[in-house]
Structures are given as structure tokens and as C-alpha cells.
Amino acid sequence: MRTIAASPVSKTIDDLRERGGLTGVDVANVADVSKATVSRWATGKAAPQPRTQLVLSDLRYVVDCLSEFYTPEETRTWLYSRNALLNGERAMDLIYQQRTEEVLTAIERLAASAYL
């Protein structure tokens, strides 16, 4: 029986689930697609558009950075909570708006304060 290798997108979705505590609905919300579309990406039956792929890549990078400080559940909470380091905005909203640099700057500030 032949096994099909996981696609880079399905690996990204798995990482977001495992390291970020994110669900298919979370991914669908930030990518502005249906949960069924995320399911098709996860199974390799479809691929996201280039802009959406950038959003997913940014989200994965942010989750990777946050996983140094937080559990998956805490990471998910941080992404969805209003944050003083983001001027009261939510990281998920900023990532959706392609303002990931602001989120990464906040994480750098978080990291700096963690080592004080």
C-alpha cells in the first residue's frame, strides 16, 4: 500500500494544531475561508491561494515564536486576546491584516522582559 507524503500546507496545519492549540475553525477564520476548505488543505485535496499561504506561514512563525514561552492553550489565548503590547489589538486580527511585523515586535518585547 502506498502512503502519500504530507503536503507542506498540511504540515503547517498540524503544527498550528499541536504547537498553537488552534482548531480548523481558528485557521479558517484567520485565512477567511470555510472550515471545509481547511479540511481539504489538511488532506491535500486542495491548496490555499498565495496570499492565504502567506498568512498561514506568518501564523505558523508566530506560533513557533510563542511556543518558547507558552503551552499550546496559552498560545491560542494570547493570539485571541487583546494585548497591551499590541495597543489593545488581537494578534490574530493583525496577522489576518498582514500586519505580522507588529506581532513579532510584541513577541520580541515579551522575550526581552522574560529575560530581565
N, C-alpha and C positions, 0 to 999 in steps of 0.2 A: 504494500500500500504506500502510495506516495504522499508525503507531507508537503504542505505549502508553507513556504517561509513567510513569517510575519512581515508585513509592509512597514516602512518607516512610520507611516501615519498610525497604524495600529499599535506599534510600539510606543509612540507618543501618548496615545490614549491610555494604554496600560500604565505608563509611567505617571500620568496625571491622576489616575485612579489610585495607584499604590503609594506614591510619594506625596500627593497633594490631597488625597481624600475626596477627589472630585468624582462626581457621577456623570453619566451620559447626559443628563439634563443640564448639569453645570457647563459641560463642554458645548452642548447645543446652544445654550444661552450666550456664551461669550463669542461663539462662532456665528451666531444669528442664523441658525439652521434648526431643523427638527431633530428630535431625539432619534428618529428612524434613520436620518441621514448619518448621524454619528455612528449608529449601529452598522450601517453599510460601510463606513470608513474602517471601523474596527475589524470587520470581517474581510476587508479587502475587495468588496464588491463595488466600491466607488472611491473616488479621491476628491479631496477638497480643492476648491479654486485656489490659485496662487495667493491672493490676499488673505484668504482664510488660513492657508498653510502658514503664512507669516504670523498670524495671530496665535495659532496653535504652538508654533515654535517659541514665540515670546512667552506664552503662558508656561510652557514646559521649562524654559530657562528660569523664570521667576520662581516656579515651584522648586526647582533644583536648588536655587539660592536659599529659599525659605526653609528647605528641609535640613539645613545646617543648624537651625535654631528651634524648629518646631516639629511636632508629630504631624502626620497627615491630617488629622482632625483639626489641630491648631492652625495648620497652614490654610485649610479651607476657610476657617473662621476669619483669619487675617485677610484673606483675599476678598471676602464679602463684607467686612466691617468697615465703617467709616474710620479713617485713620488720621490722627493729628499730623503725622509725618507726610501725609498727602493732602494737607489743607482741608481735612474733613471729607475727602472723596474716598471712593472704594477702589481698590486695586483692580478688581475685575472690570469695572467701568472704564478705567484708564487704559487697560490692555485692549479692550474692545475698541476704544477710540484711537488706537495705535499711539498711545502716549506711554509706552512701556518704560522709556528712559526715566520718567518721573518716578515710577515704581521702583526701578533699580536704584535710583538715587536714595529713595527712602530706605531701601534694604541696606545700602552702604552705611547710612546713618545709624540704622539699627545695629549693624555689625560693629560699628565704631563704639557705640555705647555699651555693647556687650563685653567689650574688652577693656573698659575703664576700671 
